[in-house]
Amino acid sequence: MGISTHILDTALGRPAANVPVKLFEFRDHAAGGSWHEIGSAFTGRDGRATALLGNHPLIATDYKLHFNAGAYFHDLRVPALYPSIEIVFTVADPSQHYHIPLLLTANGYTTYRGS
């Protein structure tokens, strides 16, 4: 299936477009492990990034989404508390799709598993 995200700027009441997003995969749990970047994208006008995995297979492991919120708020000329946001989550069943939305303001954020 895959991994996707959607960012909503809840202060403005609209999707957060043009936010840089990177996807990392955790590898080698037995050897202590490390993060490896496997994809990146910018959110579209609808605030979505859907092709983060590219041709990379989804496997059962931990993943991390890194959002460059500072770049987004800089473009809006809004001071922000969080220059970057990282969401770490576990893929237990690679046959499922993992949609990880981010609700964002300049001074806070929340996330959940979407559909």
Secondary structure, DSSP 4 states (H G I P E B T S, - for coil): -EEEEEEEETTTTEE--S-EEEEEEEE-GGGT-EEEEEEEEE--TTSEE--SSTTPPP-SSEEEEEE-HHHHHHHHT---S-S-EEEEEE-S-TTSEEEEEEEEETTEEEE--B-
